[in-house]
Amino acid sequence: MIRLAYEIFGDGPTILLVHGGAEDAAMLAPQALALAATGWRAVVYDRRGTGASTRDGWPGGGVDQHADDAADLIRELARVPSAFGGSGSASGSGSPSAPGAPGAPGAPGRSGPVTVLGFSSGGVVAMALAGRHPDLVAEAIAWEPAAIGVLPDGAAAHAEIMKPIEEYTARRPGDWTGAYHRALEVLSGGTADLTDPAVIRSAVNAEAFVRDDARLITSHPFAAADLPPDRITVAVGAGTSPLHRLIADRLAEWADLPVTTVAGADDHEVHLSRPEVLATHLAERAARAGGPVS
């Protein structure tokens, strides 16, 4: 039985944050605080296999397993009263939900589906969550989703990216930090600063990055029917990379997903470097709609 560690910040409509590769719940706390300051009940959690969450059946289940885990957590949150800085753990087996399933929002304590904000590979999980559990999700916002698998040549592109990483793991089995550094070098074209404090901090999640995010999540082969346009929004920064722009354009054309550009977001990891950017974007969007944050 999987147990997910989570923490709650603030009160208001619930927004569930799904971390990306080499990240964890603690790294998303500043983003959660920024969202809480604008009226959200922001929840961060360690995905299965990361941080304080357990590793039962990990990492074999890939994206669908993570989506089902998040659905179990949403059901748990429906029963948890708001408390700034509250924390806890949720248990579940994970499975697709049907409308009206016991424990879904509507149970005592909270009602209604939640907003989900997933970052990079966490955005891939957020999209799968919206497709597999649409009754639990009001909107899944996928921030620059690393969904290489949706590209027409996605399998080949993913294999090309992974080749030097897998060669490293074959030579140095168990050296997950080294494999993570090799991945950063590949993805940055050799410009990654491996002495950056953020890179050093992220290395604690290196094994999960390589075994789960890099190998499984980013290659997930969605079908267009898996991605409901009325539940998913793709968000990119004004300075997004060519790869993330290509993925966003593909999701718009192939799956008819809406894509929004966030002004002032010039960093793929803006949720870590400047958490106020996305918090302000969501607050301004709500104000234009003439309502509360959600």
C-alpha positions in Angstrom: 0.0 0.0 0.0 1.5 3.3 -1.1 1.8 6.2 1.3 2.2 9.7 -0.1 3.7 12.5 2.1 2.0 15.9 1.6 1.8 19.3 3.1 -0.9 22.0 2.9 -0.4 25.7 2.7 -3.3 28.2 3.1 -7.0 28.0 2.7 -9.3 28.4 -0.2 -10.0 26.4 -3.4 -7.5 23.4 -3.6 -4.6 23.4 -6.0 -2.5 20.3 -6.1 1.1 20.8 -7.2 2.9 17.9 -9.0 6.7 18.2 -9.0 8.9 17.5 -11.9 12.0 15.4 -12.3 14.7 15.8 -9.7 12.3 17.8 -7.6 10.3 17.0 -4.4 7.6 18.6 -2.2 10.0 20.7 -0.2 11.3 22.3 -3.3 7.8 23.4 -4.3 7.0 24.9 -0.8 7.9 28.5 -2.0 5.5 28.1 -4.9 2.8 26.8 -2.6 3.3 29.7 -0.3 3.0 32.2 -3.2 -0.2 30.5 -4.3 -1.5 30.5 -0.7 -0.9 34.2 -0.5 -3.3 34.8 -3.4 -6.1 32.7 -1.9 -5.4 29.0 -2.7 -5.2 26.0 -0.5 -2.0 24.8 -2.0 -0.9 21.2 -1.6 2.5 19.7 -2.3 3.5 16.1 -2.1 6.3 13.7 -2.8 5.4 11.4 -5.8 5.8 7.7 -5.3 9.5 6.9 -5.2 10.5 10.3 -4.1 11.3 12.0 -0.7 9.2 10.8 2.2 6.7 8.8 0.1 7.1 5.1 -0.2 8.3 3.0 -3.2 5.8 0.2 -3.4 5.7 -1.1 -7.0 7.9 1.7 -8.1 8.9 2.7 -10.8 7.1 0.2 -13.0 3.7 1.9 -13.2 4.9 5.0 -14.9 2.5 7.9 -15.7 -0.7 6.1 -15.0 0.4 4.9 -11.6 1.4 8.5 -10.7 -2.0 9.8 -11.9 -3.9 7.2 -9.9 -1.7 8.1 -6.8 -2.6 11.7 -7.2 -6.3 10.8 -7.5 -6.1 8.9 -4.2 -4.5 12.0 -2.6 -7.3 14.3 -3.9 -9.8 12.0 -2.3 -7.9 12.1 0.9 -7.7 15.9 0.8 -11.5 16.0 0.5 -11.6 14.7 4.0 -8.8 16.9 5.5 -9.7 20.3 7.1 -7.6 23.2 6.0 -4.7 24.1 8.2 -1.9 26.4 7.1 1.3 24.4 7.2 -0.7 21.2 7.8 0.9 17.9 6.7 0.1 14.2 6.6 0.2 11.1 4.4 -2.4 9.5 2.1 -2.7 5.8 1.4 -4.2 4.1 -1.7 -3.8 1.4 -4.3 -4.5 3.6 -7.3 -7.1 3.0 -10.0 -9.2 4.9 -12.5 -12.2 6.5 -10.9 -15.8 6.6 -12.0 -18.1 9.5 -11.4 -19.6 9.3 -7.9 -16.9 7.0 -6.6 -16.8 6.8 -2.8 -14.3 9.2 -1.3 -14.3 11.6 -4.3 -14.8 15.3 -3.7 -18.2 15.8 -2.3 -17.4 13.8 0.8 -17.6 15.6 4.1 -14.9 18.3 4.5 -14.5 19.5 0.8 -16.6 19.5 -2.3 -15.9 19.8 -6.0 -13.0 18.9 -8.2 -9.6 20.6 -7.7 -7.1 22.5 -9.8 -3.9 20.7 -10.6 -0.6 22.4 -11.5 2.1 20.1 -12.8 5.6 21.1 -13.7 7.6 19.5 -16.6 7.3 15.7 -16.1 4.7 16.6 -13.4 2.7 18.3 -16.1 2.6 14.9 -17.9 1.2 13.4 -14.8 -1.3 16.2 -14.4 -2.5 15.6 -18.0 -2.9 11.8 -17.3 -4.8 12.6 -14.1 -7.3 14.8 -15.9 -7.8 12.0 -18.5 -8.1 9.1 -16.1 -10.0 10.9 -13.3 -12.0 13.8 -14.9 -14.5 13.8 -12.0 -11.7 14.9 -9.7 -10.1 17.6 -11.8 -11.6 21.0 -12.6 -8.5 22.0 -14.6 -5.1 20.5 -15.0 -2.5 23.1 -15.9 0.6 21.5 -17.5 3.6 23.8 -17.2 5.9 23.1 -20.1 5.1 19.4 -20.0 8.0 17.1 -20.9 5.7 15.0 -23.0 8.2 13.8 -25.7 6.0 10.8 -26.3 3.3 12.9 -28.0 5.7 14.0 -30.8 5.3 12.2 -34.2 8.9 11.0 -33.8 8.7 10.9 -30.0 10.0 7.4 -29.5 13.1 8.1 -31.6 13.7 11.5 -30.1 13.4 10.0 -26.6 15.8 7.2 -27.4 18.3 9.6 -28.7 18.2 11.7 -25.5 18.4 8.6 -23.4 21.3 6.9 -25.2 24.2 8.7 -23.5 22.4 8.4 -20.1 21.9 4.7 -20.5 25.5 4.3 -21.6 26.6 6.0 -18.4 24.4 3.9 -16.2 25.8 0.7 -17.9 29.3 1.8 -17.1 28.5 3.1 -13.6 25.6 1.2 -12.3 24.0 2.8 -9.2 25.8 6.2 -9.7 22.5 8.0 -10.1 24.0 11.4 -9.4 26.5 10.9 -12.2 23.7 9.8 -14.5 21.6 12.8 -13.6 24.6 15.1 -14.3 25.0 13.3 -17.7 21.3 14.0 -18.4 21.7 17.7 -17.6 24.7 17.9 -19.9 22.7 16.3 -22.7 19.6 18.4 -22.2 21.6 21.6 -22.0 23.9 21.0 -24.9 26.9 20.8 -22.5 26.2 24.2 -20.8 24.8 22.9 -17.4 26.5 24.2 -14.3 26.8 21.2 -12.1 28.1 23.3 -9.2 24.9 25.3 -9.1 23.4 25.0 -5.6 20.0 24.1 -7.2 21.7 21.2 -9.1 23.4 20.0 -6.0 20.1 20.1 -4.1 18.3 18.3 -6.8 20.8 15.4 -6.9 19.1 13.9 -3.8 16.3 12.9 -6.3 18.7 11.7 -9.0 17.6 8.1 -8.9 13.9 9.0 -9.3 14.8 11.4 -12.2 16.7 8.7 -14.1 14.6 5.6 -13.4 11.2 7.2 -13.5 11.0 10.7 -15.1 13.6 10.2 -17.8 12.9 6.6 -18.7 9.2 6.4 -18.3 7.2 9.6 -17.8 8.7 11.6 -20.6 8.1 8.8 -23.1 4.5 8.1 -22.2 2.5 7.4 -25.4 -0.7 9.3 -24.9 -3.6 8.9 -27.4 -5.4 12.1 -28.2 -8.6 10.7 -26.6 -6.7 10.5 -23.3 -6.4 14.3 -23.1 -9.8 16.1 -22.5 -9.5 19.7 -23.8 -12.1 20.8 -21.3 -9.9 19.7 -18.4 -6.3 20.5 -19.6 -4.5 23.7 -20.2 -0.9 23.8 -21.4 1.2 26.7 -20.2 4.5 27.8 -21.5 6.8 30.8 -20.8 7.5 33.6 -23.2 11.0 32.3 -23.4 10.3 28.6 -23.6 12.8 26.2 -25.2 12.3 25.0 -28.8 11.5 21.4 -27.5 8.8 22.6 -25.1 7.3 24.9 -27.8 7.3 21.9 -30.2 5.5 19.8 -27.6 2.9 22.5 -26.8 2.2 23.1 -30.5 1.7 19.4 -31.0 -0.7 19.1 -28.1 -2.7 22.1 -29.5 -2.8 20.7 -33.0 -3.2 17.0 -32.3 -5.2 16.9 -29.1 -6.9 20.4 -29.4 -5.6 21.5 -26.0 -5.6 25.2 -25.2 -2.1 26.7 -24.8 -1.4 29.9 -22.8 1.8 31.9 -22.7 2.8 33.3 -19.3 4.4 36.7 -19.6 7.6 37.1 -17.6 8.3 33.4 -17.4 11.6 33.0 -19.1 12.8 29.9 -17.2 11.6 26.3 -17.4 12.0 26.1 -13.7 10.4 29.5 -12.9 8.3 27.7 -10.2 11.6 27.2 -8.3 13.4 30.5 -9.2 10.5 33.0 -9.1 7.4 31.4 -7.7 5.5 34.7 -7.7 5.3 34.6 -11.5 2.9 31.7 -11.8 1.0 32.8 -8.7 0.4 36.2 -10.2 -0.6 34.7 -13.6 -3.3 32.6 -12.0 -4.5 35.5 -9.8 -4.7 37.8 -12.8 -6.5 35.2 -14.9 -9.1 34.8 -12.1 -9.5 38.5 -11.9 -10.2 38.7 -15.7 -12.8 36.0 -15.3 -14.5 38.1 -12.6 -14.3 35.5 -9.8 -12.1 34.0 -7.1 -8.9 32.1 -7.8 -10.9 29.1 -8.8 
